[in-house]
């Protein structure tokens, strides 16, 4: 893609380089990494952005790509919104993923034409969720492949097994899940809060927040690490629309019957963050039928297969 008659100024964004043109002629962002260069046109901003409530923004789509429309920024806040999107770890990671050895652009059969940033949700000062549409073109057919992306980044979940006398129990949390309109029984889980990639540390913190159980990082086993390296050693619950990748951990320990009773019905969660959580304890042999949580079902499968193949420490099997 070539731009003619465009005045450029520079903006540095970590390892990706973006250039921004003048507002009146339409805007361009150019990023370069691993010797691959694409030009993504920033072509229009329609409507204004309103702060509906703290941390949640409503705005009209911002276009990267296309032709024939002027870019009219509504305010400085609109520019900050744009920078939040293109400089976020979510967007950078997606750009990186499509360029890896197994990425969509790896063998030259596909190309990236444009990206439409549609929405962001801010968690305080941090970008939490990002929604965009990428035009990925199959060069052989010239057709676009489905490219709507809800980016939320990596997450963790923990299968907690507690042996008490002659029974093994699994710990679940009951949570309000508005997207499905139901209360769901699921494994203790959570998103990574930073870009450091501390999956085990995040798992320990989430378990304590959601169940009150304190675990030691060294007592857990990463079940997803047993997957073939070509998978990235994570599971993707909904790759057709979401970039979320989950690391599944296992903890197994011994507790008294009194502890099991104390856990049942315990109310936990960060109440000031809207987390209304109730702890459930179910026999492990009934777990696969007790929950519709995909994380739990995946964790059961990985645990059983790892146990069958002798991959687990003796204390975990």
C-alpha positions as CSV (number, residue, x, y, z in Angstrom):
1,X,0.0,0.0,0.0
2,X,1.4,3.4,-1.0
3,X,0.6,6.7,0.5
4,X,1.0,9.9,-1.6
5,X,1.1,13.4,-0.4
6,X,1.1,12.5,3.3
7,X,2.9,14.4,5.9
8,X,4.4,12.2,8.7
9,X,5.5,12.6,12.2
10,X,7.0,9.8,14.3
11,X,5.7,7.9,17.4
12,X,7.7,5.1,19.0
13,X,5.8,2.2,20.6
14,X,8.2,-0.4,22.1
15,X,9.5,-2.8,19.5
16,X,6.8,-1.7,17.0
17,X,7.3,1.5,15.0
18,X,4.2,3.5,14.1
19,X,4.2,6.7,11.9
20,X,1.2,9.0,12.0
21,X,0.3,11.3,9.2
22,X,-1.5,14.7,9.2
23,X,-5.1,14.6,10.3
24,X,-6.5,16.2,7.1
25,X,-5.1,13.7,4.6
26,X,-6.0,10.5,6.5
27,X,-3.6,8.8,8.9
28,X,-1.2,5.9,8.6
29,X,0.4,3.6,11.1
30,X,3.4,1.6,9.9
31,X,4.7,-1.2,12.0
32,X,7.8,-3.3,11.4
33,X,9.1,-6.3,13.2
34,X,11.0,-9.5,12.2
35,X,11.7,-7.9,8.7
36,X,8.0,-7.8,7.9
37,X,6.4,-4.5,7.2
38,X,2.7,-3.6,6.8
39,X,1.1,-0.2,6.4
40,X,-2.2,0.1,8.2
41,X,-4.2,3.2,7.2
42,X,-5.9,5.1,10.0
43,X,-8.8,6.5,8.0
44,X,-11.6,7.9,10.1
45,X,-13.1,8.5,13.5
46,X,-16.8,9.1,13.6
47,X,-18.8,10.3,16.6
48,X,-17.5,11.2,20.0
49,X,-16.3,9.2,22.9
50,X,-18.2,9.5,26.2
51,X,-17.1,8.2,29.6
52,X,-20.3,6.3,30.7
53,X,-18.8,5.4,34.0
54,X,-15.3,5.1,35.6
55,X,-13.2,2.7,33.5
56,X,-15.7,1.9,30.8
57,X,-15.7,3.9,27.6
58,X,-18.3,4.1,24.8
59,X,-17.1,5.3,21.4
60,X,-17.5,5.0,17.7
61,X,-15.2,2.7,15.7
62,X,-11.7,3.9,14.7
63,X,-10.6,2.8,11.2
64,X,-7.2,1.5,10.2
65,X,-7.3,1.1,6.5
66,X,-9.5,1.8,3.5
67,X,-9.5,5.0,1.5
68,X,-11.6,8.0,0.6
69,X,-12.5,9.4,4.1
70,X,-10.9,12.1,6.2
71,X,-9.7,11.5,9.7
72,X,-11.3,13.9,12.1
73,X,-10.2,13.5,15.7
74,X,-12.9,14.5,18.2
75,X,-10.7,15.3,21.1
76,X,-7.3,14.6,22.8
77,X,-9.2,11.8,24.6
78,X,-9.8,10.2,21.2
79,X,-6.1,10.1,20.5
80,X,-5.4,8.7,23.9
81,X,-8.0,6.0,23.2
82,X,-6.2,5.2,19.9
83,X,-2.8,5.0,21.6
84,X,-4.2,2.8,24.3
85,X,-5.3,0.3,21.7
86,X,-2.3,0.2,19.4
87,X,0.3,0.3,22.2
88,X,-1.5,-2.3,24.4
89,X,0.2,-5.6,25.1
90,X,-3.0,-7.3,23.7
91,X,-2.6,-5.7,20.2
92,X,1.2,-6.1,20.2
93,X,0.9,-9.8,21.1
94,X,-1.6,-10.4,18.3
95,X,0.8,-8.7,15.8
96,X,3.6,-10.9,17.1
97,X,1.5,-14.1,16.9
98,X,0.6,-13.7,13.3
99,X,4.3,-13.4,12.4
100,X,5.6,-16.4,14.3
101,X,6.7,-19.6,12.5
102,X,3.1,-21.0,12.9
103,X,1.5,-17.6,12.4
104,X,-0.9,-16.6,9.6
105,X,1.7,-14.6,7.7
106,X,4.5,-17.1,8.1
107,X,4.4,-18.8,4.7
108,X,3.2,-15.8,2.6
109,X,-0.1,-17.3,1.7
110,X,-2.0,-14.6,3.6
111,X,-1.7,-10.9,4.0
112,X,-2.9,-8.3,6.5
113,X,-4.7,-5.4,4.7
114,X,-6.3,-3.4,7.5
115,X,-7.5,-3.4,11.1
116,X,-10.6,-1.7,12.5
117,X,-10.3,-0.9,16.2
118,X,-13.9,-1.1,17.5
119,X,-13.8,-0.8,21.2
120,X,-11.8,-0.9,24.4
121,X,-12.7,-1.4,28.1
122,X,-10.3,0.2,30.6
123,X,-9.6,-1.4,34.0
124,X,-8.7,1.8,35.8
125,X,-5.6,3.0,34.0
126,X,-5.0,-0.4,32.3
127,X,-6.5,-1.6,29.0
128,X,-8.5,-4.7,29.9
129,X,-10.3,-5.8,26.8
130,X,-9.9,-4.8,23.1
131,X,-12.2,-5.6,20.2
132,X,-11.1,-5.2,16.6
133,X,-11.6,-6.5,13.1
134,X,-8.6,-7.6,11.0
135,X,-8.9,-8.0,7.2
136,X,-6.7,-11.0,6.5
137,X,-6.7,-11.9,2.8
138,X,-6.1,-15.4,1.4
139,X,-3.9,-14.6,-1.6
140,X,-4.9,-17.6,-3.6
141,X,-8.6,-16.9,-3.5
142,X,-8.5,-13.1,-2.8
143,X,-11.1,-13.7,-0.1
144,X,-11.1,-12.4,3.4
145,X,-11.0,-14.9,6.2
146,X,-13.2,-14.3,9.4
147,X,-11.3,-11.8,11.4
148,X,-13.3,-10.4,14.3
149,X,-11.2,-10.5,17.5
150,X,-12.1,-10.1,21.1
151,X,-8.7,-9.7,22.8
152,X,-8.4,-10.3,26.5
153,X,-5.1,-12.0,26.8
154,X,-3.7,-15.0,28.8
155,X,-5.4,-16.5,31.9
156,X,-4.9,-19.3,34.4
157,X,-7.1,-21.9,36.1
158,X,-6.4,-24.4,38.9
159,X,-7.7,-27.9,39.4
160,X,-7.6,-28.3,43.2
161,X,-7.9,-31.8,44.5
162,X,-8.1,-32.3,48.3
163,X,-7.8,-35.8,49.7
164,X,-9.7,-36.3,52.9
165,X,-9.7,-39.8,54.5
166,X,-10.9,-42.1,51.7
167,X,-12.4,-39.4,49.4
168,X,-10.9,-37.0,46.9
169,X,-12.7,-33.7,46.4
170,X,-12.4,-30.9,43.8
171,X,-12.9,-27.2,44.7
172,X,-15.1,-25.1,42.4
173,X,-16.4,-21.6,42.6
174,X,-19.9,-20.4,41.8
175,X,-19.8,-17.1,40.0
176,X,-22.2,-14.7,38.3
177,X,-21.5,-14.9,34.5
178,X,-23.5,-12.2,32.8
179,X,-22.4,-13.1,29.2
180,X,-24.2,-16.5,29.5
181,X,-26.9,-15.2,31.8
182,X,-26.2,-17.9,34.4
183,X,-24.5,-18.8,37.6
184,X,-21.6,-21.1,36.6
185,X,-19.6,-23.6,38.7
186,X,-16.0,-23.4,37.5
187,X,-12.4,-23.8,38.5
188,X,-10.7,-20.9,40.3
189,X,-9.3,-18.8,37.5
190,X,-8.2,-15.3,36.5
191,X,-6.6,-13.1,34.0
192,X,-2.9,-12.1,34.1
193,X,-2.8,-8.5,35.4
194,X,0.5,-7.5,33.8
195,X,2.9,-8.3,31.0
196,X,5.4,-10.3,33.0
197,X,3.9,-13.7,32.2
198,X,3.8,-14.9,35.8
199,X,1.3,-17.7,35.3
200,X,2.0,-19.7,38.4
201,X,2.0,-16.6,40.6
202,X,-1.3,-15.5,39.2
203,X,-2.8,-18.9,39.8
204,X,-1.8,-18.8,43.4
205,X,-3.2,-15.3,43.9
206,X,-6.5,-16.2,42.2
207,X,-7.0,-19.3,44.3
208,X,-6.5,-17.3,47.5
209,X,-8.8,-14.5,46.4
210,X,-11.6,-16.9,45.2
211,X,-11.4,-19.7,47.7
212,X,-9.3,-18.5,50.7
213,X,-6.9,-21.4,50.2
214,X,-3.2,-20.4,50.2
215,X,-1.0,-22.5,47.9
216,X,2.7,-22.6,47.3
217,X,3.8,-22.1,43.7
218,X,6.2,-25.0,44.0
219,X,3.4,-27.4,44.9
220,X,1.6,-27.0,41.6
221,X,2.0,-28.7,38.3
222,X,1.4,-27.0,35.0
223,X,-0.9,-29.5,33.2
224,X,-0.8,-27.6,29.9
225,X,3.0,-28.0,29.9
226,X,2.5,-31.6,28.9
227,X,1.0,-30.6,25.6
228,X,3.1,-30.8,22.5
229,X,5.3,-27.7,22.0
230,X,3.6,-26.9,18.7
231,X,0.4,-26.0,20.6
232,X,2.2,-23.3,22.6
233,X,1.5,-25.3,25.8
234,X,-1.8,-23.5,26.4
235,X,-5.5,-24.2,25.6
236,X,-7.7,-21.9,23.5
237,X,-11.3,-22.1,24.6
238,X,-12.8,-20.1,21.8
239,X,-10.2,-19.4,19.0
240,X,-12.8,-18.5,16.5
241,X,-13.5,-15.2,18.2
242,X,-11.2,-14.7,21.2
243,X,-7.4,-14.7,21.7
244,X,-7.7,-16.0,25.3
245,X,-5.1,-18.7,26.1
246,X,-5.3,-20.5,29.4
247,X,-2.6,-22.3,31.4
248,X,-4.2,-25.1,33.6
249,X,-2.5,-26.0,36.9
250,X,-3.0,-28.9,39.3
251,X,-2.7,-28.9,43.1
252,X,-3.3,-31.9,45.2
253,X,-3.1,-32.0,49.0
254,X,-4.5,-33.6,52.2
255,X,-7.0,-32.0,54.5
256,X,-9.3,-32.9,57.3
257,X,-13.0,-33.5,57.0
258,X,-13.5,-30.3,59.0
259,X,-11.7,-28.3,56.4
260,X,-13.9,-29.7,53.7
261,X,-17.0,-28.6,55.6
262,X,-15.5,-25.1,56.2
263,X,-15.0,-24.6,52.5
264,X,-18.6,-25.6,51.5
265,X,-20.6,-22.5,50.9
266,X,-17.9,-20.1,51.9
267,X,-18.4,-16.7,50.4
268,X,-15.3,-15.1,48.9
269,X,-14.0,-12.8,46.1
270,X,-13.1,-9.2,46.0
271,X,-16.5,-7.7,46.9
272,X,-15.5,-4.2,46.1
273,X,-14.7,-5.4,42.5
274,X,-18.1,-7.0,42.2
275,X,-16.9,-10.5,42.7
276,X,-19.7,-12.5,44.4
277,X,-18.2,-15.9,44.8
278,X,-19.4,-19.0,46.7
279,X,-17.1,-22.0,47.1
280,X,-18.4,-25.5,46.3
281,X,-16.7,-28.9,47.1
282,X,-17.6,-31.9,45.0
283,X,-16.3,-35.5,44.9
284,X,-13.7,-35.7,42.1
285,X,-15.3,-38.7,40.5
286,X,-18.5,-36.6,39.9
287,X,-16.7,-33.4,38.8
288,X,-17.0,-34.1,35.1
289,X,-20.8,-34.1,35.4
290,X,-21.1,-31.3,37.9
291,X,-19.9,-28.4,35.8
292,X,-20.2,-27.0,32.3
293,X,-16.9,-25.2,32.7
294,X,-14.7,-25.9,29.7
295,X,-11.6,-25.2,31.9
296,X,-12.6,-27.9,34.3
297,X,-13.3,-30.5,31.6
298,X,-9.9,-29.7,29.9
299,X,-8.1,-30.0,33.2
300,X,-9.7,-33.4,34.0
301,X,-8.7,-34.7,30.6
302,X,-5.1,-33.5,30.9
303,X,-4.8,-34.8,34.5
304,X,-6.1,-38.2,33.6
305,X,-3.9,-38.6,30.5
306,X,-0.8,-37.3,32.4
307,X,-1.5,-39.7,35.2
308,X,-2.0,-42.6,32.7
309,X,1.3,-41.8,31.0
310,X,3.2,-41.5,34.3
311,X,4.0,-37.8,33.8
312,X,2.9,-36.6,37.2
313,X,4.9,-36.6,40.5
314,X,3.9,-39.5,42.7
315,X,2.3,-37.2,45.2
316,X,-0.1,-35.9,42.5
317,X,-1.3,-39.2,41.1
